[in-house]
Structures are given as C-alpha cells and as structure tokens.
Amino acid sequence: MFQIDAENTAATILRVGCEIDVGRSEAFCDAIRTAAALGTAPLVVMLDDCPYFDCSGVRVLVTMRRALGPRLLTVVAAGGTTHRIFDILGLIGPLEVATTLEGAMGRTTALA
C-alpha cells in the first residue's frame, strides 16, 4: 500500500500504490506523518500509481501541506484522474504538484 524510501538524500519518497478513499485516508495520513518524521528532507508523495483518489485524500494532503509547508511535494500522473481532480480544485500550485518524480526532485533543490 505505502512504501517509504528514505535512502535518497535529496528527499524522502512516499509511494502510494492503493486507492485513497474515506476508508484509507487515516492510514494515508499516518504514512505521510511517518515519512515526515524520518528527517527534515523534502517529502515527495507519489500518487502516479494510485488508482483512485477521492476528497478524503485531498483533505489529507491539504492538512499535511499546512502542517509541513513547502517540504511536502506531490507527484501525479500527467492527465490522470488525480491530476484532473487537483486541476479542477485549483490545487496544482498550492500543493506543489509535479507530473514526474524528476520534476519534483528539481523542486527539492530549491528547498535545500
């Protein structure tokens, strides 16, 4: 479901490989908190393999963005459903959404 990669020194990467709905939103929030607690590096949440993402997931990301500030970056598949949701809600900029891991990693250097 959630895989944390803290081996990269430029960022901690949280890969989400499951649906995020009301039933999994607390586990998603806990995974972000766990990854964030591993250090002070930027945290990249990879949603490009997330098959379903509803408003409860959006709530978690907005809440965690407020808590972590610019440390939290989000990656979604370009043109995918999650990307369209963020676009419609006007969250592409506020949530620091990138469409590739490379794009997010490029932003992490600005945070260092």
N, C-alpha and C positions, 0 to 999 in steps of 0.2 A: 504494500500500500504506500508507505512513505519510506524513502531512502535518503539518509543524510550522508553527504560527502564533505568531510571537513579536512580532507587531505590537501586541497588546493589552498595555497597561502593567500591568494587574492580574494577569495570569497568562500563562504560555506554554501553548499548547494543542497537544496531540499527538492527531491524529485517526487512528484505526486503521480502515482500510477493507478488511481482508483477514482470512482465517482465521488464528487463532493456535494452532498446534499444535507438536509437537516439531520439525518442520522449519523453522518460522519463529520459534521462541522466542528464538534468539540475535539475529536481526535486530530483533525487538521490544525486547529488552533494549538493543541498540545505539541504537535510535531514542529510547528513554527517556533514555539517557545523553547523547545528542547534544542533545536538547531541554533537559535539565537544565543542561548546560554553557553554555547561552546566557545565563545570568544567575542571579539569586537569587530571582526571582519564583516564586510557586507554579506547579506543573506539573499541568495537568489532562489526564488521559489519557481520551480519548473512545472508549468501546467500543460506543456505541449503534448503530453501523453494522457492527460486527464479526459476521459470520455464524456463526462457530464459534470457541469458546474452550475449550481443554482445560486439564488440570492443569499442563502446562508453562508456560502463560501465567499461571496462578495463582502458580506458583513465581517467575516473573519479577517480578510485581507485589509479592509479599511480600518478595522480596530487595531490590527497589528502594525499597520503603517503609522497610525497615530502614536503607538507605543514605541516603535523602533525608529521612526523618522526615515531619513533617506538611506539608512542601512538596508531597508527592505526593498528589493527589486523583484519584479515579476516577469516571467517569460511565458508567452502563449504562442501557439501555432498561428502564423500569419493566415488570415482568412478563415480560421477555425471558429467554431461556435463561441468559445470562451472569448476570443478576440472581438467578435461581434458584440457580445454582451458588454464588455468593457467599453467599446466604442460607443454604443448606444447610451450607456450610462455616463459617458464623459469621463471615464476613469483612466484612459490611456496615459495621460500626462501625470495626474496626481498619484497614480500607483507605480510610476516609473516602469511602464510595460515595454518590453522588448520582444521581438519575434524570434530571436535566436539566443542561444547561450553566449555566443561570441559578442552579440550586441550588448547584452547585459554586462559581460565581463569588461567591455570597453568603458562602460559607465562606472564600474567599480574603481577604476584607476583615478577617476575624478574625486572619489570619496576618500581616497587614502591620504 
